[in-house]
């Protein structure tokens, strides 16, 4: 498992999306969160195969993309 941490400056609608290298979604969560620090755990069972994935965290004003590697 891996833990994703992020901070919101204001209340936001947030999309957390994990895609494979082809851009196909493998995990998606849509949340409304208050300002402050937040964290989520991604369990390796949620990612079907070993390899590279991309984590996208989107709000109406920002998008953050980070690679994830499942071994």
N, C-alpha and C positions, 0 to 999 in steps of 0.2 A: 504494500500500500504506500501511497504517497500523500502528503498533506499539502494542500494549496492554501496559502494565506494571502489576504489582500485587505486593503483599507479603503473605505468609501468616505468621501468628505461630506456627502449629503445622502439622504434617502434616495435610493435608486432602484429601478427595475434592472435586473441583471440576468444575463444568459451565460451559463457555463456550458461549453461545448467541447467535447473531445472528438477529434476526427482521425481517421487513418490517413496514410500518405496520399490516397486518392481523393481526399476531401469528403469522404463519406462519414456521416455522424455515427459514432459508436456509443456515445453517452451525452445526454442533454438534460439540463436542469434550468428552469426559469423561476426566478425568485424575486421578491420585493424585500429589500433589506434596509435597515436603518443605518445612519452614519456610524462609523467606527471600524474596528478591526474584526475580520471574519475569517473563518477557515473551513475547509471541507476536505474530507478524505476520499481519495479515489482508490478503490480496492482493485488489486490486479485481476481478480476474477471478472471485473467489468470490462476488461480489455481482452478480447478473445485470443489473440496470438502474440507471440513475442515480436518486437519490432518497434518502429518509430511511430509516435502519435503526436498530434498537436492539440494543445489546450488553448482555447479561446475564451476569454472573459470579456463580455460586451456589456456596456451600459449605453444609454442614449448619447453620451458624450465621449466615450473612450472605448478602445479595443486593445486588448493585450494578448499577444500570442507567445506561447512558450512550447518548446519541444518536450516530449516525454518519451522515455525509452523503457520498454518492458523487456526484461531479460528472462 
